[in-house]
Amino acid sequence: MHYNATLMPILFVAFIDAVPRLRDSGHALVRRYGILAPAAVAAIGLAFLPSFPFWKFTDASFYTTSARVDEAHRLMALIPDGASVAASNNFTPQLTSRCKVTLFADEYRRPVDWVIVDSKRMTGLPAPPPVQQARLRALPSEGYRLVRDEDGILLFRRTGPASN
């Protein structure tokens, strides 16, 4: 599907360029095609739209946030501005504007004040899920205390000395 994303703008511009040329043709059949083609392309596009992911934009539930996402935002709000944080890959974009963020379970094991991890959605970045799970289990022995666990979203705070 993502391969189409680069081709579609090119085809669209080519189509826009071709329609006036078709309409100016000396052949009646080609002129007729130039007149009918835009409507035909629009109808075909609309007919196939429900079979593509773009169709989800028409569903009102697409624009609602799940309770789990809301809880993740509440947990991230507990992390103070300017804090150093190790976060799951899916949380880092929301924290980088106000915190010093590293990816959770990176190979350097930088000491941080806070850790927020989505234990149900370990993506394999920057380490495979088994490595992330092992690092997660090791956090208490490294001086981190679990602050909250909301549906597998875990928030830890360092309370002891860094042992990295």
C-alpha positions in Angstrom: 0.0 0.0 0.0 2.8 2.5 0.8 4.2 2.0 -2.7 1.0 3.5 -4.0 1.6 6.6 -2.0 4.5 7.7 -4.3 2.8 6.7 -7.5 -0.7 8.3 -6.9 0.4 12.0 -7.0 2.4 11.3 -10.2 -0.6 9.6 -11.8 -3.0 12.3 -10.6 -0.9 15.1 -12.1 -0.5 13.1 -15.4 -4.3 12.7 -15.5 -4.9 16.4 -14.9 -2.4 17.1 -17.7 -4.0 14.6 -20.1 -7.7 15.5 -19.7 -7.4 18.9 -21.5 -5.3 17.3 -24.3 -7.9 14.6 -24.7 -10.7 17.1 -24.9 -8.8 19.0 -27.6 -8.3 15.9 -29.8 -9.3 15.8 -33.4 -11.0 12.4 -32.8 -14.5 12.4 -31.5 -14.0 9.2 -29.5 -10.9 10.6 -27.7 -12.7 13.9 -27.0 -15.6 12.0 -25.5 -13.2 10.0 -23.3 -11.7 13.3 -22.2 -15.1 14.5 -21.1 -16.2 11.3 -19.4 -12.9 10.2 -17.8 -13.0 12.5 -14.8 -16.5 11.3 -13.8 -15.5 7.7 -14.4 -12.3 8.0 -12.3 -14.2 9.7 -9.5 -16.9 7.0 -9.5 -14.4 4.2 -9.6 -12.4 5.8 -6.7 -15.6 6.2 -4.6 -16.6 2.6 -5.4 -13.3 1.2 -4.2 -12.9 3.6 -1.2 -14.5 1.2 1.4 -11.9 -1.4 0.7 -9.0 0.8 1.6 -7.9 2.1 5.1 -8.8 5.6 4.1 -12.4 4.6 4.6 -11.9 4.6 8.4 -11.9 8.4 8.3 -15.7 8.2 7.7 -16.3 6.3 10.9 -16.9 8.5 14.0 -15.2 6.0 16.2 -11.9 6.7 14.4 -11.9 10.1 16.0 -12.3 8.9 19.6 -9.5 8.0 21.9 -9.5 4.8 23.8 -9.5 4.7 27.6 -6.0 3.1 27.4 -4.6 6.1 25.5 -6.2 8.5 27.9 -4.6 6.6 30.8 -1.2 6.7 29.0 -1.6 10.5 28.8 -2.4 10.8 32.5 0.6 8.7 33.4 2.9 10.8 31.2 1.5 13.9 32.8 2.9 12.6 36.2 6.4 13.0 34.8 7.8 16.5 35.5 9.0 18.8 32.8 12.8 18.5 32.3 13.0 15.0 33.8 15.1 12.3 32.2 12.9 9.5 30.9 13.4 6.1 29.3 10.2 5.5 27.3 8.6 2.9 25.1 8.9 3.8 21.4 5.3 4.8 21.2 5.6 7.3 24.1 8.8 9.1 23.1 7.2 11.6 20.6 4.8 12.8 23.3 7.6 13.4 25.8 10.4 14.9 23.8 9.1 18.4 23.8 9.4 18.6 27.6 11.7 15.9 28.8 15.1 14.4 28.1 14.0 11.1 26.5 15.8 7.9 25.6 14.3 4.7 24.3 13.6 2.1 27.0 16.1 -0.8 27.0 18.7 0.9 24.8 22.1 -0.7 24.9 23.7 2.1 26.8 21.5 1.8 29.8 21.6 5.5 30.6 20.5 6.4 34.1 17.2 8.2 34.0 14.7 9.4 36.7 11.6 8.0 35.2 10.7 5.0 33.0 7.3 4.6 31.2 6.8 1.4 29.3 3.8 -0.2 27.5 4.4 -3.8 28.5 1.6 -5.0 26.2 3.0 -3.3 23.1 6.7 -3.8 23.0 7.6 -3.0 19.4 11.2 -4.4 19.2 12.8 -0.9 19.2 15.5 -0.4 20.3 15.7 -4.0 21.5 13.7 -7.2 20.9 10.7 -7.7 23.2 12.5 -10.4 25.3 15.3 -8.0 26.1 12.9 -5.3 27.0 11.0 -7.7 29.3 14.2 -8.7 31.0 15.1 -5.0 31.5 11.6 -4.4 32.9 12.0 -7.1 35.4 15.4 -5.7 36.5 14.2 -2.2 37.2 13.3 -2.8 40.9 16.8 -4.1 41.5 18.3 -1.0 39.8 16.6 1.4 42.2 13.2 2.0 40.5 9.9 1.9 42.2 6.6 1.2 40.4 4.5 4.3 40.7 1.5 3.0 38.7 0.4 0.2 36.5 -2.6 1.0 34.3 -3.6 -1.8 31.9 0.1 -2.7 31.3 1.3 0.8 31.0 4.0 0.9 33.7 5.4 4.1 35.3 8.6 3.8 37.4 10.5 6.4 39.3 14.1 6.0 40.4 14.3 6.1 44.2 17.7 4.6 44.7 21.1 5.2 43.2 21.7 4.3 39.6 23.5 1.0 39.3 24.4 1.2 35.6 
